[in-house]
């Protein structure tokens, strides 16, 4: 089994935390992982993209070819749209529906969401609002990971949940609980 995932967003939104959680879960599950370097400007406001390739077999390259991604997980709708050409015909896009307008000529939000809505396999949620409404305002990225969990398939939600505890262990029990709560919210929203 294999799963090729593109993570996309804007610097400061927590894309690297999502990548760390997935990588930790893969390592603990004995799943092979290759991760491409983060592309773009990872400082706050710059676009960020990363390739995660997970497989039960050997992986030879860390880059995902166009038309081969199984899943795009995006913190930002325009960033999701930017990488749609990498998606395979049965691939899924899991994205925030809330724009992060980091450029002066950001396209019309409704047009971006309409284009994403034309894809055969796409789910979106206003994750920033959902996180805030559920008292986990700093965990919108983990809400998104919860939404994407069932599409990752090679890792179970339980393995991802356990990884959240390991990754945030140094920040204390309250941070672990908030992030696991955010994960559950996303997991249930993605059903």
Protein Blocks (a to p, Z undefined) as FASTA:
>chain_A
ZZdddddddehilmmmmmmmmmmmmmmnopacdddddedjfbghiacdddddddfbdcfb
fbdcehiafbdcdfbfklmmmmmmmpcfkbccdddfbdcdfbfklccfklmmmmmmmpmb
dcdddfklmmmmnopaklmmmmmmmmmmmmnomacfklmmmmmmmmmmmnojklmmmmmm
mmmmmmmmmZZ
